[in-house]
Amino acid sequence: MKTLKDEEWTVKERLVMKKGQVYVPEGELRGKVIHLHHNMLVGGHGRRWKTTELVTRNYWWPGVIKEVGRYVEGCDTCQQYKNRSKVPAGKLIPNTIPEKPWIHILADFITKLSLAQGYDVILVVCDCFSKIAHFIATIDKTSTEGPARLFRDHI
């Protein structure tokens, strides 16, 4: 039988112990230990730190915290029932159907284009009634009044 060189390691009832915790050798046994502590029937699927606390009460191996974190991140049940910190955006309400042209319009910029004839941005204005789209070339340095002037001059 091998002797242990460090005082924090002991052998108790054929179990290798480090500071009173059972050493789990490399292999599938580590995954089973995490599974038993994370997927308990009562109070199971605790988050990363709760599962780490439960596992490290009695077991130890190098990298136990990272391995528990990876297991919890990959748990399908936890991902499905994860609490979302953001408030839902609300119900989507569709626009009313326009009765004549140019009542409802959509406008957006296409940016970061390569320079062509001194322009690098396109303003797209679309009428929701007739689906007519206008494409207006402009530059990236357009002021806040720029889109209004472009709309006035080209539409």
C-alpha positions as CSV (number, residue, x, y, z in Angstrom):
1,M,0.0,0.0,0.0
2,K,1.3,3.5,-0.9
3,T,2.0,6.0,1.8
4,L,0.7,9.5,1.5
5,K,3.4,12.2,1.6
6,D,1.2,15.2,2.6
7,E,-0.5,15.5,6.0
8,E,-3.8,16.7,4.4
9,W,-4.3,13.3,2.6
10,T,-5.5,10.3,4.6
11,V,-6.9,6.9,3.8
12,K,-10.1,6.0,5.7
13,E,-12.0,2.7,5.1
14,R,-10.4,2.3,1.6
15,L,-11.3,5.9,0.7
16,V,-8.7,8.5,-0.1
17,M,-9.6,11.7,1.8
18,K,-8.2,15.2,1.4
19,K,-9.0,17.5,4.4
20,G,-11.9,15.2,5.3
21,Q,-13.5,15.2,1.9
22,V,-13.6,12.1,-0.4
23,Y,-11.3,12.3,-3.4
24,V,-13.2,11.4,-6.6
25,P,-10.8,10.0,-9.3
26,E,-11.0,11.2,-12.9
27,G,-13.8,9.6,-14.9
28,E,-17.5,9.2,-15.1
29,L,-17.8,9.0,-11.4
30,R,-17.4,12.8,-11.1
31,G,-20.3,13.4,-13.4
32,K,-22.5,11.0,-11.4
33,V,-21.6,12.8,-8.1
34,I,-22.6,16.1,-9.7
35,H,-25.8,14.6,-11.1
36,L,-26.8,13.2,-7.8
37,H,-26.4,16.6,-6.0
38,H,-27.9,18.7,-8.8
39,N,-30.9,16.6,-9.9
40,M,-32.3,15.7,-6.5
41,L,-36.0,15.1,-6.3
42,V,-36.4,17.5,-3.4
43,G,-34.9,21.0,-3.9
44,G,-33.0,19.9,-7.0
45,H,-31.7,22.0,-9.9
46,G,-30.1,24.6,-7.6
47,R,-28.0,27.0,-9.4
48,R,-24.2,26.8,-9.9
49,W,-23.1,27.9,-6.4
50,K,-25.7,25.8,-4.6
51,T,-24.7,22.7,-6.5
52,T,-21.0,23.5,-5.9
53,E,-21.7,23.9,-2.1
54,L,-23.5,20.5,-2.0
55,V,-20.8,18.7,-3.9
56,T,-17.9,20.2,-2.0
57,R,-19.4,19.4,1.4
58,N,-18.2,15.8,1.0
59,Y,-16.2,15.4,-2.2
60,W,-13.1,17.0,-3.8
61,W,-11.1,16.8,-7.0
62,P,-9.1,19.3,-9.0
63,G,-11.3,21.7,-10.9
64,V,-14.5,20.7,-9.1
65,I,-16.0,24.2,-9.3
66,K,-15.5,24.6,-13.1
67,E,-16.8,21.1,-13.7
68,V,-20.0,21.8,-11.7
69,G,-20.4,25.1,-13.5
70,R,-20.2,23.4,-16.9
71,Y,-22.7,20.8,-15.8
72,V,-25.2,23.4,-14.6
73,E,-24.8,25.5,-17.8
74,G,-25.6,22.4,-19.9
75,C,-28.6,21.3,-17.8
76,D,-31.7,21.4,-20.1
77,T,-34.1,21.6,-17.2
78,C,-32.3,24.6,-15.7
79,Q,-32.2,26.4,-19.1
80,Q,-35.9,25.9,-19.7
81,Y,-36.9,27.2,-16.3
82,K,-34.3,29.9,-15.9
83,N,-35.6,33.2,-14.5
84,R,-35.3,36.1,-16.9
85,S,-34.1,39.3,-15.4
86,K,-35.7,41.5,-18.1
87,V,-39.4,42.5,-18.0
88,P,-41.2,41.2,-21.1
89,A,-41.5,43.9,-23.8
90,G,-45.3,43.6,-23.9
91,K,-47.8,42.5,-26.6
92,L,-47.1,43.4,-30.2
93,I,-49.8,45.5,-31.6
94,P,-49.9,45.6,-35.4
95,N,-50.3,48.9,-37.3
96,T,-53.7,49.8,-38.6
97,I,-54.2,49.1,-42.3
98,P,-53.5,52.4,-44.1
99,E,-56.4,53.7,-46.2
100,K,-54.3,55.9,-48.5
101,P,-50.6,56.3,-49.5
102,W,-48.0,58.0,-47.3
103,I,-50.0,57.7,-44.1
104,H,-47.7,55.0,-42.6
105,I,-44.1,55.0,-43.7
106,L,-41.0,53.1,-42.6
107,A,-37.5,54.6,-42.7
108,D,-34.1,53.1,-42.0
109,F,-30.5,53.6,-42.8
110,I,-28.2,51.1,-44.5
111,T,-24.8,52.0,-43.1
112,K,-21.1,51.0,-43.3
113,L,-21.1,50.7,-47.1
114,S,-18.0,51.3,-49.1
115,L,-17.6,54.9,-50.5
116,A,-19.3,55.3,-53.9
117,Q,-19.5,58.7,-55.6
118,G,-18.9,60.4,-52.2
119,Y,-21.8,58.5,-50.4
120,D,-21.5,55.7,-47.9
121,V,-25.1,55.4,-46.4
122,I,-28.5,54.8,-48.0
123,L,-31.7,56.1,-46.4
124,V,-34.6,53.8,-47.3
125,V,-38.1,55.1,-47.0
126,C,-41.0,52.8,-47.7
127,D,-44.8,53.5,-48.0
128,C,-46.8,50.8,-46.2
129,F,-49.9,51.2,-48.4
130,S,-48.3,51.1,-51.9
131,K,-45.1,49.3,-50.9
132,I,-43.1,51.9,-52.9
133,A,-39.6,52.3,-51.6
134,H,-37.2,55.2,-52.1
135,F,-33.5,54.8,-51.8
136,I,-31.6,58.1,-51.0
137,A,-27.8,58.2,-51.0
138,T,-26.2,60.2,-48.2
139,I,-23.1,60.3,-46.0
140,D,-22.4,58.9,-42.5
141,K,-21.9,62.4,-41.0
142,T,-25.5,63.5,-41.6
143,S,-26.8,65.8,-38.9
144,T,-30.1,65.2,-37.0
145,E,-31.8,67.6,-39.5
146,G,-30.4,65.6,-42.4
147,P,-33.0,62.8,-42.7
148,A,-35.8,65.4,-42.6
149,R,-34.2,67.4,-45.3
150,L,-33.6,64.3,-47.4
151,F,-37.2,63.3,-47.0
152,R,-38.4,66.8,-47.9
153,D,-36.2,67.0,-51.0
154,H,-36.6,63.5,-52.4
155,I,-40.0,62.2,-51.4
